Amino acid sequence: METGGHPGLVSGQNMIVIVRLLLRLCYRHRAYNEAVLAQPGPVLLLANHVSWFDWLLLGVCLDQDWRFVTSSDTAKLSWLHRRLMINRRTFPVENNSPFAVRHMAEYLRSGGRMVLFPEGRISQTGSLMKLFDGTGFLIYKTHAKVITAYLRNAQRLPLSPHRGWRKWFPRVSVHFSPVREPERHEGESTTAARRRITDWLRDLMVRQQFDVEMEFGSPTLPGAILQSARERPKDVVLQDMSLQPTSYARLILGANLLAEQWQRLISPDSKRVGVLLPNVSALPTTLLSLWSVNKIPAILNYTTGPSIMVTCCKLADLTHVVTSRVFLNRFRLDPKPLTDAGIELLHLEDVRKRIPATRKLSGALSSKIFGPTLTSPMRANDTAVILFTSGSEGVPKGVELTHRNLLANVRQMCAIADLSDTDRFFNALPLFHSFGLTIGLLLPLVRGAFTFLYPSPLHYRVVPTALYDLNATVFFATNTFLAGYARKAHPYDFRSVRYLFAGAEKLQESTQRTWAGKFGLRILEGYGATECSPCVSVNTPMRPRLGSAGELLPAIEWKLEKVDGVEDGGRLFVKGPNIMKGYVNDDANAKFQALGGWYDTGDIAAVDDGKYIRILGRMKRFAKISGEMVSLTAVEEALDGAFPQYGLRFAVAVVAQPDPDKGERLIAVSNEPRLTLEELRTAIKAKGLSNLAVPREVKAVREIPKLGTGKINHRELSRLVE
């Protein structure tokens, strides 16, 4: 009797025990939730496929009646392929045969138990690739129960074809899901049903990967970054405009040296420490060093001006701020308001001078001999960082994000995007912005990818050139910045980019058209908020939907609250592991905690059956005119790109002002003094909007006020109009 991975190689129950012991010794192989494998047929076991060893990792967990679906065409390549793919434990099918699925369906209907890799090939990225809808069709026809399996770290095995790093003996585990009952799709066409089931299956596999990584991965950011550092200590992961490459080993060493100084310079009673630095390698080093001594960094937005920074410092109860003299001088920031408020500035140049050369040398030798080490007393639900909201519509709020929040968002993004070890991130978004911090810095540090930190997104001519020189593959920006780069960049500058994310503000159609036409790139729009760490939804190359802000990330719940005057959509509330711990503002925090974990986004949105979000506008950016709700965002979208005669620098925004007759009226504000009401009316009518959406007045300003993140500063804009 033969059992195990393949009968010709492994036979007998004793042999299974021996092979499993060898896997345990070599790869510390573990299997979780194996009890579900006793499920009688018809049942399908569906796993991600990342290496040539996958069949063995699964096979040692299975009874002898489970059969692996294999390709009879591939079996013809050699005697070894034939030996492995055609035997008593396999179910060979012809790839191009119209009867392949029928034969599998017949086997399942007879009570069979089958193992299938729904990707149809070994992943070339190490991540989940597309699922062939033939698997959905098979489930639809047989109503077979489904068990999914996640092979964790199997992509690190030597026989894995992706271009990333591999090692001889990685730690590998297999995680089996509970038995799933697929939904019945009675009354739907076969095409629609197979697509829905395939999407359902992919959602299961993505969610399982996320859940497993959250359960078995490091619970804190320093631990997760250290994990990658110990695997690849010599890899260069950071670079800034100094062009000084920073490896994992150098990053961890710098964090340890700074941590020792913080213990001497910062009182144990000071739990929160301000960080006032631009996009430089010193900032992540500072974050790691503060976490190491159980301090919570509060990253200050230096574009808001001294008074707002002082307000933020008082809000977060800061007594110390880590900064740099070079930075303060170069950005012409006056530190006097901070010092006058009783805040002590810790200049990194001075702190570095305090570190003895002998300590640097001993630290470097220790790292070389024993590998990078970093300790932190912090736990998963401890606050990892305090960020301040943009304040585009009011006074900034201090947002407390925990290690679990930030890691959840990183792992949500890793689960839905096929990011690879060889990807190169280019981050020009400021690190005081949640988008720039989480996606532009923490994600590549945890994932093990290179990131370049550029100090300002406003350098519209330099950023494309720098990205081109670095061969960056992942880039992200706001609509405002993308429009600026499109004006200045050469059509070849973004040739290496394969992921282009846009967030923080609504992506305009004109920006999408420009990037598609000039650079041949599809912009992947996402949606989020600082309070959500920040990502809530995102489009991906795998599942894009034009006009939406993307599909909700795994493990995020949503609900819509009815809004009077809004027929299609409602006020969006979200809940999930990436939602903040709370605000440092007492009043705002009390309101948030009263919602029981739900976060009120303040946005009016519509969510379709596929969980794709369409943002209709901010609740505060709706005007009530003659009893009807009018979206100011929709009016601005209608005007976007409607006036090419005024050039690429043309900008227009819309604000609402009280009106004694109709409740409110709209005012268009533009940097073009020649813009007329008749032109506005024509453009809005062309988009099918009603007369209520037509502004009643046009005001010209020299420049539309913007925040440091690129968003329109609506508070300042309203002040200019008054």
N, C-alpha and C positions, 0 to 999 in steps of 0.2 A: 504494500500500500504506500502510495506516495502522497506527501503533504508538503506545505511550505510555499516558498516563492515559486519554484519550478521543479517538476518531478525529476527531471534528469540531473539536477544539481543537488537537490535536497530531498531526502527520502526518510520516512519514518518519524514518529513522534520524538524519538531521542535526538534525531538530527535537527529537528526544529529547535529543541532546547539548546543544543550546542550552538547553532547559528545565532539564536537570540542572545546567548551569553557572549558570543564574539562581538555582536553589535553593541552590547552593553559595555564591553571592555574597550572597544575601539572608538565608539562614538557616543558613549553614555546614553544609548538609545532607551527611550521611555515611551510607553504608550498610555494614553489616558482615555477613560470611559470605554474600555474594551467590551464592557457588558452589552452594549448595544449591538455588537456583532452577532449575538445569538438570535437576532430578529429573523424569523422565517421569511422565505421568499413569497411573492416577488419583491426584491429589494435591490437597489442600486447603491453601490459605494462609490462616491465621486470625490476625487482628490485633486489638489493642485499638482502640477507636473514640472519639476525643476531639475531633475537629474536622472541618470541611467540607473541609479540605485533605488528609485522610488518603489518599484515592484517588490523589491526585497524588504524594504522598511515596512510595507503594508502586509506582505505575504506571511511574515512570521507571526502576525497577529490573527490570521484567518484560519478557519476550518478548511478542510480539503475540498468541500463542494463549491467554494467561491471560485469563480472563473474570471480571469483577466481578459478584457477585449484587446486583441492585438491586430496588427496589420499583416495580412498574408502577402501583400506586395513587398513590404519591408523585409519579411522573412526570407525572400529570395536573394537578398544581398550577399549572404555568406552562410556557411554551415552553422556558424555560431548564432547568427540571427534566427535561422530556422530552428535550431535546438531550443532557443529561449522562447520563441514566439509560437511554436506549434507543438503542443503537448497536452496532457490531460488537464492541466490547470489553466489553459487558455481557451479563448473563444475567437479564433481567427476570422476576420472579415475582409472583404475586398473594399478598398477605399472608395472606388468609383462605382461600385455596384449599387443599382437601385434597390436590390433585395437585402442589403446588409442590415438595415434597420429592421426589416421584417423578420429576418432570422433571429436577431437579438430579442425582438418583441415576443416571438414565439417561445423562446427559451425562458424569458421572464414570466410569461403567462402560465407556463408549466410549473411555476414555483421556484424558478432559478434565482440564484444570488450572483450578482455580477459586479465586477470592478471596472470602472471606466474613468479615463482621464478626459474630462469634457473640453479641455483646451485643444485636444487633437494633436498636440505636439509638445515637445519640451520647451519650456519658456526660455526665450533668448534674453530676457531682462532680469530674471530671478524673481519677478513679480507675476501676479496673475494676469494672463493675456486674455484675449477674447474667447468666449465659449461658443462652440458651434451649436446652432439651434437644432441640430439632429438629436442632441441629448434631450432638449425640451420636447421634441416630437416623440421620442421614445417614451418619456414619462407620460405624455399626454395619451398615447395609445394604450399603454399597459396599466396606468394608475399605480405603478410600482412605488413603494415607499422609498425614501431617500435618506441616506446617511452621508454627510460630507466629512472629509478628512483634511486637516491642515498639516502639511509636513513642514515643521518649523526648522529652519536653518539647513535644510537639505540642499539648498542652492550653494552651500559652501563646500559640498563634497567635491572631490577631484574630478569626477565624471559629470560635471555640470557645464553646459555649453555657453553660459552667459559670459560677458566680457569682464565681469568684476573679479574680485579676489576670491581665491579658494584656499583651503588648507587640507592637510592629510587627515586630521582627526577632529572635525568639529563636533560640538554637542548637538545631537539630532533628536527630535521627539515627534511623535505622531499623536494628533488630537482628534478624536472622533466626536461628532456632534450627536445630539439626541436624534431618534428616528423622526423624520419629518413626513407629514402627509401632504402631498401636493394638492392645491386647490383644483376643483373640477371646473372646467370652462365650457359648460353646456350652452349651446346656442351660439357660440362664437365660431368663426371660421377656423379651419385647421391652421392657417398661416398666423392668425392673430393669437390663437391659443399657444402654439409652439413658441412664439416670441415672448408672450407673457410668462410662460413657465421658464424659459431660458433666463429672462431678467430676474425672476424670482430666485432661481438657482444661484445666479451670480450674487444677488444681494445676500443670500445665505452664506456663501463662501467668503465674501468681503467682510461681513459681520463676524464670522467665526475667526478670521485672521485678526481682526481688531480686538475681539474679546480675549483671545489667547495671548496676544502681545501685552495687553493690559494686565493680565493675570500673571504671566510668567516673565515679563520684561522688568527692568529696574523700575521701582516706584518713584524715583526722584530724578530730576534733570542731571545733577552731578554724577549720579550712578549710571545713568544711561549714556552720558558722554564718555565717562571713564571706561565703560564696557567697549565702546568703539575704539577708544584710545589704546586699550590693552591689546586689541586685535591687530591694529595697524599703527603702532606708535610713530613710525617714521613718515607716514603719509602727510603731505602738506594739505591742511584743511582750511587755512585762513590766509588771506593776503589783503592788504589795504594799499592806499596810494603811496606808502613808503616803499612798496614792492618788496618788502621783507617777508619771505615765506615763513609761515608759522605751522609747524607740525603739531600733531597731537601731543607728543612728548614735551615740546617747548611750551605749549599752551598750559598743560597740567603743571609743569614746573613753575611757570610764572604765577599761576594761581596759588600754589603752595607758598611761594616766597612772599607774595602780597598778603596772604592770610595771616602769616606770622606777624606782619607789621600792623595789621588791623587790630590784633589782640592787644598790642601795646598802645595804639593811638586812639581807639574807640572804646568808650566806656561799655561795660557789659550791660548797663541799663539801656543803652541805645539799641533798640531792636531793629530800627529802620535806618537805612543810610541812603542819602541821595546820590544819584549818578548823573553827572552833567558832562557828557562826552559825545562826540560825533561818531560816525561810522568808521571806527578804527579797531584794530585787533586788540587794543587795550581794553575795550569795553567788554567783550566776552570773558577776557581774563579776569577783569574786575568782578563780573557777575559770579564766576566760579569761586573766586577767593572769598567773596562775601557769604555765599552759601556754605562754604567750608567752615566758617566761624559762626554759623547760625544767625546771620544778619539778612534782613530782607531789603534788596535793592529797590529803590523808587526812582525810575528813570524819568528825568525832567525834560520837558519839551523846550528847547532853547530858542525856538522861533516865536514863542508867545510873548516875549518881552519880560523885563525884570519884575513888574508888579504881579503878573500871573504866576511867575516862578516862585516868588515869595509866598503867594497865596497857597500854592501847591505844597510848598515846604511846611507851612503851618498846618495845612490840612492833614498831612501825613506825619506830623510831629517829628520833623527831621531836625537833628542837631549837627549833623556832619554831611558834607557833600563832597564826593570824590570828583575831581575835575583835572584839568591840565592847563598850565600857563600858556603853552603854545596854542592850544585850542581857543582859549579866551581872547588872546591877542589876534589870532587869525580871523576869528568870527566877530571881533570887535564887541565883545560882551563885557559889560561893566559889572564886576562882582560886588560892588559896594552895597547895592540894596540887600544882597544876601548876608553880607557880613554885618550890616547895620541891624539886620533882623536877629542877630545873635547866632548865626550859623557859621560853623568852622569849616573852612575849605581845606581839603586834603589834596594837594597837588601831587600828581603821580611822579613828576620829575623829582620832587623832594623825597617822596617815599622810597623811590628806587635808590637814591643815594644812601639811604639808611641800611640797605642790605649789604652785608659784608661780602667781599669777593670770595672768601673761603666758603661761605654758606651757599653761594651760587654754584661753586665748584662741587661741593659735596652733594648738593641736590641733583646736579647733572649726572654725577657718577652713580648715585643711587638709582636714578631713572634708567640709566644705561644698563645697569646690572639686574635690577629687580623689576624693571618696567614701570610705567606711570602709576602712581598711587594718589588717591585723593579721598579724604574722609569728610563726611558731613553728617551732623546729627539730625538733619531735617528729615521729615517724613512726608508721605504722599499728600496728605491734606493740609500741610503747612503752606503758608503763603510763600510763593516763590518770587513774585515780583509785583510791584505796584506800578500801574500805568495810569496816565491821566487822559481822559477822553478829550477829543479835539476841541470841544467847546464851540462848535460851529453854530449852535443855537442857544448857548447859555454858558454859565460858569463851569469849568472843567470839574469832573468828578474823579476821585481816586478809586481805581478798580483793583481789587485784590484777586490775583490769579494764583492758584495753587500749582504745585508740581504735577499733580494728577490732571488738572485742567489743561496745562500746556502740553504734557505728554500725550494726553488723549487726542488733542487736535493734531499733533505731529503724526500720531499713529493712524488717525482717521485719514489724513492726506496720503500717507504711505500705502494704506490699504486700497485706495481708489485710483492712484496714479502709479504707472510703471516706472518709477524713478530707479535709476541704477547707480552702481558704485562709481561709474565713469562720468556721471553728470557733473556739470560745473555751473554753480549758481552765481548770478551777478545781482547784487543787492545794492540799489541806490536809494531805496526807501529808508527813511531815518529809523533808527532802532528804538526811539521813543514811541514809535507807532507799532501797534500790535501786529499788523501785517508784516512789517519789516522784521520785527523781533522773532516771531514764531516761525514764519515760513521762510524768511530770508536768512535766519541765523541758526535758530535752534533745530529746525528740521534737518539741514545738512550736517550739523554737528552730531546729532543723534544717529542719522542715517549713515554717516561716514563718507560724505561727499564734500568736495571743495567748494568754498564760497569766497567771492571777492566783495569786499566792503568798499563802496564808493561814497564820498562824503555828502554829496548833494544830488538830488534828482533833477535839479533845475538847469544843469549844464547840458542843454539839449544837443549841442554839437559834440561835446567830449564823450558823453556816456555811450553813444553808438560806436564811436571809434575804439574806446576802451573795451567794450564788450566784444567787438570784432577781433581785437588783438589777443584776447584771452580765450577765444573759441568757446564762449559760454553757451550752455545748452538750455538753461532754465533762467527765465527773466520775468519780472513782475513789476507792475507800475499801476498808477491810477489813470483814468481816462485823460485827465489834463496833461499828465506827463507824456503819455503815449502820443497824444496829438502834437506835443512839442518836438518829440524825437522824430516823428514822421516828417516834420517840416525841414529838419536839418540833416537827417541821415542819408547816406548813400544807399541805393537799393540792395547792395551786397553786404551791408554791415551786419545784418542779422541772419546770415546764411547758416550759422551753426545752431540757431535756436530751435528746439523742438517742443518746448513748453513755454507759452507766453500767457501768464495769468494777469487778469485785471480785476481790481477790487477797490473798495473804499468809497467809490462813487459810481453812479450809473454810467455804463459804457454806451457811448453814442454811436448811432449807425454810421455816421460819417467817418468816425475813427476806425470802425471795423472795415469799411470799404477801402479806406486809404491803406491800411496795413495789408489787406488781402491783395490789393492791386499793385502796390509798390514793392512789398517785401514777400508776397506769397505766403503770408502767415495768418493762421486763424487765432484770434484772441479768445482765450477761455475765460469767460466772465464768471466771477464768484461773488458771494455775498457773505457779509459777516459784521461783527461789531467787536469792539474792544472787550466787552463783557463776555464774549463767546470765544475768546482766546486766539484768533478772532473768527475762524472760518465756520460757516454754517452750511453753505452749499457751494458747489463749484461744477462747472462744465469740464469734461475730460474728453480727450480724443476718442476714447472708447464709447462714451455715451453723451454726445453734445446735443444741445437743443437751442437753436438760434432764437434770440429774443428773451431767453430766460436767464436767471442768475444761477442756473445749474441745479443739480440734484442734491437733496439733503444728504449730508454725510452720515455714515453708519452710526447708530446708537443715539440719534437725535430725534426727539419727539416734537410734534408741532400741533398747534391749534389756532384757529382764527376766531376772533371775537367780532361780532356784528358791529358795523359802524353805520349809523344813519346816513343815508344819501349815497352809500357805496354798494352797488349791486353785485359786482364781480370781485369778491375778495373780502377781506376783513383785517382787523388789527392782529399782527402776527406775534404769537408767543412761542418760545422754544425752550426745550429742556434736554439736558444731557450731561455727560461727564466733562465736557469742555466749558460748561457754564460756570461763571465766576463764583468765588466764595462769598463775595459781597463788596460793598463800597466802604471806603473809610469815612465818607460823609454820613453822619448819623441819620438824617432825615431820609436820604435816598436809600440807605441800607435798610431802614425799617420797612420801607415800602417794598423793597425787593424780597426781604425775608418773609413778608406776609403772603407772598405768592407761592410759597412752598416749593421752591426750586425752579419755578417757571420764570423766564426772563421776558419782560415786555419790551420788544424791540422798538416800539413806537413807529413801526413801518406798516403801511397798508399793503397787503400782498395777496396774491392768489396762488394756490398750490394745486397742481393737477394730480391725476391718478398715478403718475410716475414719480411723484414727490419732487417735481421740478418747481422752483419758486419763480414767480414773476413779481417784481417789486413795482407797485403802482405809485409809491411816493411816501414821504414821511408824513405821519399824522399831523405834525406841526406845519407841513407844507401843503395842506389842503385849505382852500378858501371856501367859505359858504357864501355864495352869491345868489340872491333871490331864492334862497331855500335849497339850492343845489350845491353839492360838494364838487369842487373843481380842483384837480391835481395840478399844482404848480410845476411839478416834475414833468408831467405829460405835456404841458405847454412848452416847457424848455426843450423837450425832445422834438416837438413839432417844429420848433424854430432852428434846431441844430442842422447845419448844412444847407439851410434854405437861402442863404445870401452869399454865394460864392463871389459876387462882384465886389465884396468888401475885403477880400483877401483872407489869408489863413489865420491872421491874428484877431480876426473879428470874434467878439464874444458877446453873449447876451444872457441875462438872467432875469427871473421874474419874482417879484415880491407882492405881497398883499397888504393893503392899507384899509382902515375902516372907511365905510361909506354910509352916510346917513339914510340913503334911499334903498340900497340893495344889500346892506350888511357889510360887504367888503368889495373892493375893486382891485384889479390887477394893474401893476405898473411894470413895464419892461425897462430894464436898465442895461445900457450897452456902452461899449467903448467906441462906438461909431456914431458921431453926431448927425450923419446924413440919414440914419435909419428913420423911416416914417411909419405912422400907424397903418396906412394903407398897405404897406409891404407886410407888416405883421399880420393884418387881417387876411391877406391873400395866402400867406404861408400856412396859417392855422386852418383856414377853410380847406386847403389842399390836403390836409391830413385828416379831414373829416371831423374835426372838433366843432363844438357848438359855439354860438355867438358869445356865450358866457365866458369862454376861454380866451377871448380877444382882449388884450390889455387896453385900458382906456387912456393911457398916457405913456410917453417914452421919455426917459431921462438919460442924458449922456454923462458919463464919468470918464476920467482919464484911464482908469484901470479897474476891472472887477476885482474886489478884494479876495484874496485867497489865504487859506491856512497853510502851514508848513507841509501838510500832507497832500496839498493840491486841491482840496475841496474848496468850494465857494464858502466864504465866511458870511453866512446869511445874517448874522447878528450885526456885523459891521455894514453890510449892504443896506439893511433896513434903516440903520442910523443915517447913512448917506442920503437916503430917499426922504426921510422925515424933514 
